[in-house]
Amino acid sequence: MASKALGRRQLGVTSSHRRALLRNMATSLFKHERIETTIAKAKELRPYAEKLITHAKKGERFMVRRQIHDKLVFEKLFDVLAPRYAQRPGGYTRILRLAPRLGDNATRGMIMLVS
């Protein structure tokens, strides 16, 4: 189905689906500041979201706009989150493990933005 991406998890979907999945998860993470998902998806989302925050800190609006299509979340990223992490050199997210999902026993986790 999906070819092996270098150093990335396939997540059982095609590359275009994976790209859309990461964009949507990053948008939700920035909007709500925490989301519940599987551990594999959270681990894949972490570097993606942290790079977007770093681009926002540098003021690279075009780079972020290509990935975040929700206008309110885009504005929050530059107006709220980038100033919050201005003095922080990295490590903007944290992954906590939760109880397994009841339906299929998948490992769940919560990825959140640190304060």
Beta strands, then each sheet from edge to edge (+ up, - down):
strand 1: 34-38
strand 2: 93-97
strand 3: 108-113
sheet 1: 1+ 3- 2+
end
